[in-house]
Amino acid sequence: MFKAVKSDEIYKKIQKELEERKKKLPYDMLGRSLASNPFFPKDVHKALKRINYEIKLIPQIKEDLNQNLSLALESEKKGSVALSISTWPYFNGVLENLSMIRRYTQIPLLREDFIIDEYQILETLVYGGDFILLIAKMLSTKELKKLVEFARHLGLEALVEICDKEDLSKAILAGADLISICNIDKNFTNYTQLCEKLIGQIPNSKIIIASVNDGENLQYLQKLGIDAFLVNYTNY
């Protein structure tokens, strides 16, 4: 996942790109395009909620379009329960990748991006996404709640990324059902400790996602209460 650090530079870049997209395709026109939208949101809760001891994987795909499609199909064939598709330009991601993969896969798709505006959530629905990433560190509790509720209004779900107690408090107050614990420094020992520290404070009704790298002890994290794992595809 993205490094969970609030950055004015990132904000400015996102806002500038958003304004450009809104000029090309205003919000009302984007909304009207749903009338001919062939994509219907899939049941994310059912896909991610762990049953017994099964290991549920969500590969993160951040390559170009051709690689995206082949990796997506390979992942679904291997039994992945969902896919995380980057639409952030930093990873060469574009929204068209989301719709292309949607046409060939049946599992839920997560739009992995810096989402700060309802327009981006509507885009996600139009382009075939099923749930969105919201980074608690980059949003106020009020902003987070507004975006979570708008996603549900459209039939989508929101995965809220947290990296500390403050973020967790935001996620709970915002009404998030899906919570991802962010591996800040990619250090497995510290990440395990972070999971041990936070999981006990997350209500049992929530679905908990771990963002992991290859080689980490998924079985141990699962025993702590993790339902599914976001995995860097290059290590999957």
FIMAR-661721 format. One line per field, with one value per residue (C-alpha): residue in three letters; x, z, y. Coordinates in nm, 3 decimals, decimal comma, always signed. Each point is the difference from the previous one (the first is absolute). Layout:
N
res = (ALA|...) .
px = (X|...) .
pz = (Z|...) .
py = (Y|...) .
END
This chain:
236
res = (MET|PHE|LYS|ALA|VAL|LYS|SER|ASP|GLU|ILE|TYR|LYS|LYS|ILE|GLN|LYS|GLU|LEU|GLU|GLU|ARG|LYS|LYS|LYS|LEU|PRO|TYR|ASP|MET|LEU|GLY|ARG|SER|LEU|ALA|SER|ASN|PRO|PHE|PHE|PRO|LYS|ASP|VAL|HIS|LYS|ALA|LEU|LYS|ARG|ILE|ASN|TYR|GLU|ILE|LYS|LEU|ILE|PRO|GLN|ILE|LYS|GLU|ASP|LEU|ASN|GLN|ASN|LEU|SER|LEU|ALA|LEU|GLU|SER|GLU|LYS|LYS|GLY|SER|VAL|ALA|LEU|SER|ILE|SER|THR|TRP|PRO|TYR|PHE|ASN|GLY|VAL|LEU|GLU|ASN|LEU|SER|MET|ILE|ARG|ARG|TYR|THR|GLN|ILE|PRO|LEU|LEU|ARG|GLU|ASP|PHE|ILE|ILE|ASP|GLU|TYR|GLN|ILE|LEU|GLU|THR|LEU|VAL|TYR|GLY|GLY|ASP|PHE|ILE|LEU|LEU|ILE|ALA|LYS|MET|LEU|SER|THR|LYS|GLU|LEU|LYS|LYS|LEU|VAL|GLU|PHE|ALA|ARG|HIS|LEU|GLY|LEU|GLU|ALA|LEU|VAL|GLU|ILE|CYS|ASP|LYS|GLU|ASP|LEU|SER|LYS|ALA|ILE|LEU|ALA|GLY|ALA|ASP|LEU|ILE|SER|ILE|CYS|ASN|ILE|ASP|LYS|ASN|PHE|THR|ASN|TYR|THR|GLN|LEU|CYS|GLU|LYS|LEU|ILE|GLY|GLN|ILE|PRO|ASN|SER|LYS|ILE|ILE|ILE|ALA|SER|VAL|ASN|ASP|GLY|GLU|ASN|LEU|GLN|TYR|LEU|GLN|LYS|LEU|GLY|ILE|ASP|ALA|PHE|LEU|VAL|ASN|TYR|THR|ASN|TYR) .
px = (+0,000|+0,096|+0,220|-0,252|+0,142|-0,205|+0,175|-0,100|+0,186|-0,203|-0,323|+0,076|+0,083|-0,320|-0,215|+0,156|-0,058|-0,357|-0,081|+0,129|-0,212|-0,309|+0,039|+0,018|-0,286|-0,215|-0,149|-0,356|+0,113|+0,209|-0,305|-0,223|+0,245|-0,115|-0,319|+0,202|+0,246|+0,031|+0,183|-0,180|+0,184|+0,090|-0,043|+0,329|-0,093|-0,073|+0,325|+0,225|-0,156|+0,212|-0,159|+0,193|+0,370|-0,001|+0,263|-0,164|+0,234|-0,047|+0,295|+0,103|+0,054|+0,196|+0,141|-0,097|-0,325|+0,120|+0,174|-0,300|-0,240|+0,216|+0,083|-0,366|-0,109|+0,280|-0,095|-0,366|+0,097|+0,216|-0,295|+0,049|-0,317|+0,046|+0,250|+0,148|+0,044|+0,209|-0,142|+0,259|+0,225|+0,307|-0,034|-0,091|-0,361|-0,299|-0,374|-0,023|+0,200|-0,283|-0,269|+0,215|+0,061|-0,367|-0,100|+0,206|-0,026|-0,283|+0,158|-0,031|+0,238|+0,150|+0,090|+0,331|+0,050|+0,015|-0,374|-0,110|-0,313|-0,344|+0,073|+0,270|-0,245|-0,253|+0,281|+0,073|-0,357|-0,005|+0,327|-0,094|+0,156|-0,169|+0,176|+0,235|+0,305|-0,029|+0,312|-0,095|+0,326|-0,091|-0,357|-0,179|-0,262|-0,273|+0,147|+0,050|-0,358|-0,138|+0,193|-0,084|-0,369|+0,006|+0,168|-0,275|-0,263|+0,132|+0,008|+0,376|+0,205|+0,298|+0,321|+0,147|+0,376|+0,132|+0,349|-0,059|-0,263|-0,097|-0,077|-0,197|-0,211|-0,075|-0,095|-0,240|-0,162|-0,039|-0,187|+0,252|-0,070|+0,327|+0,323|+0,352|+0,302|+0,281|+0,352|+0,178|+0,368|-0,033|+0,168|-0,175|+0,077|-0,130|-0,298|-0,094|+0,020|-0,217|-0,261|+0,013|-0,051|-0,286|-0,203|-0,118|-0,154|-0,189|-0,363|-0,068|-0,252|+0,273|+0,190|+0,373|+0,250|+0,378|+0,232|+0,292|+0,310|+0,116|+0,139|-0,208|-0,170|-0,356|-0,113|+0,109|-0,162|-0,315|-0,009|+0,012|-0,321|+0,094|-0,266|+0,188|+0,341|+0,096|+0,314|+0,251|-0,048|+0,369|+0,054|-0,316) .
pz = (+0,000|-0,012|+0,265|+0,246|+0,035|-0,048|-0,254|-0,124|-0,321|-0,061|+0,081|-0,244|-0,274|+0,058|+0,008|-0,320|-0,182|+0,132|-0,125|-0,344|-0,008|+0,119|-0,280|-0,262|+0,153|+0,251|+0,297|-0,138|-0,335|+0,177|+0,204|-0,308|-0,154|+0,264|-0,202|-0,247|+0,252|-0,036|+0,333|+0,322|+0,335|+0,142|+0,359|+0,157|+0,353|-0,111|-0,196|+0,281|+0,316|+0,113|+0,053|+0,235|-0,090|-0,370|-0,119|-0,207|-0,228|-0,178|-0,236|-0,064|-0,369|-0,103|-0,344|-0,350|-0,169|-0,172|+0,314|+0,210|-0,198|-0,009|+0,370|+0,086|-0,189|+0,154|+0,348|-0,042|-0,133|+0,311|+0,224|+0,104|+0,157|-0,137|-0,183|+0,091|-0,313|+0,017|-0,190|+0,143|-0,277|+0,222|-0,069|-0,366|+0,097|-0,194|+0,046|-0,330|+0,157|+0,250|-0,265|-0,217|+0,285|+0,101|-0,341|+0,047|+0,372|+0,236|+0,338|+0,177|-0,098|+0,240|-0,143|+0,165|-0,026|+0,208|+0,021|+0,151|-0,196|-0,075|-0,372|+0,024|+0,165|-0,278|-0,249|+0,177|-0,051|-0,364|-0,078|+0,170|+0,347|+0,300|+0,290|+0,058|+0,213|+0,248|+0,194|+0,351|+0,040|-0,293|+0,105|+0,297|+0,177|-0,159|-0,349|+0,050|+0,119|-0,294|-0,254|+0,169|-0,002|-0,361|-0,114|+0,165|-0,152|-0,340|+0,096|+0,049|+0,313|+0,152|+0,134|+0,256|+0,046|+0,352|+0,149|+0,364|+0,274|-0,124|-0,346|+0,152|+0,198|-0,320|-0,184|+0,273|+0,036|-0,379|+0,009|-0,206|-0,029|-0,177|+0,172|-0,134|+0,229|-0,189|+0,018|+0,035|-0,005|-0,161|+0,307|+0,082|+0,374|+0,045|-0,220|+0,201|+0,316|-0,160|-0,090|+0,351|+0,142|-0,225|-0,071|+0,360|-0,029|-0,324|+0,045|-0,092|-0,262|-0,215|-0,279|+0,056|-0,286|+0,034|-0,255|-0,024|-0,194|-0,113|+0,275|+0,286|+0,238|-0,128|+0,226|+0,311|-0,116|-0,077|+0,355|+0,122|-0,190|-0,355|-0,258|-0,325|-0,126|-0,249|-0,165|-0,226|-0,318|-0,090|+0,312|-0,029) .
py = (+0,000|+0,360|+0,152|+0,141|+0,350|+0,314|+0,218|+0,344|-0,072|-0,317|+0,184|+0,276|-0,247|-0,199|+0,312|+0,133|-0,330|-0,014|+0,348|-0,093|-0,316|+0,187|+0,252|-0,275|-0,199|+0,193|-0,184|-0,006|-0,140|-0,264|-0,095|-0,027|-0,247|-0,252|-0,051|-0,207|-0,140|-0,382|-0,039|-0,085|+0,014|-0,340|-0,119|+0,105|-0,110|-0,355|-0,018|+0,126|-0,143|-0,295|-0,339|-0,230|-0,009|+0,085|+0,248|+0,272|+0,195|+0,332|+0,055|+0,361|+0,062|+0,309|-0,073|+0,116|-0,104|-0,318|-0,126|+0,106|-0,214|-0,312|+0,028|+0,056|-0,309|-0,205|+0,120|-0,090|-0,342|-0,057|+0,073|+0,363|+0,142|+0,354|+0,219|+0,336|+0,211|+0,315|+0,297|+0,236|+0,145|-0,048|-0,373|+0,054|-0,062|+0,132|-0,048|-0,186|-0,284|-0,046|-0,033|-0,227|-0,243|+0,016|-0,135|-0,315|-0,079|-0,092|+0,077|+0,339|+0,279|+0,253|+0,339|+0,087|+0,374|+0,317|+0,062|+0,331|+0,089|-0,149|+0,043|-0,268|-0,239|+0,051|-0,063|-0,328|-0,120|+0,111|-0,178|-0,326|+0,016|-0,160|+0,168|+0,290|+0,072|+0,287|+0,099|+0,113|+0,191|+0,224|+0,080|+0,151|-0,212|+0,212|-0,040|-0,372|-0,053|+0,197|-0,209|-0,332|+0,086|+0,121|-0,322|-0,204|+0,226|-0,107|-0,368|-0,007|-0,068|+0,181|-0,152|+0,241|-0,019|+0,062|+0,003|+0,100|+0,044|+0,344|-0,137|-0,287|+0,244|+0,191|-0,320|-0,113|+0,344|+0,014|-0,332|-0,198|-0,373|-0,085|+0,099|-0,050|+0,015|+0,170|-0,138|+0,333|-0,095|-0,344|-0,153|-0,325|+0,002|+0,354|-0,070|-0,306|+0,206|+0,266|-0,263|-0,145|+0,347|+0,110|-0,313|-0,031|+0,347|-0,070|-0,113|-0,364|+0,109|+0,160|-0,175|+0,047|+0,005|-0,022|+0,161|-0,243|-0,097|-0,340|-0,223|+0,134|-0,241|+0,013|-0,282|+0,190|+0,323|-0,193|-0,136|+0,359|+0,068|+0,096|-0,090|+0,063|+0,112|+0,268|-0,136|+0,170|-0,203|-0,001|-0,209|-0,210) .
END
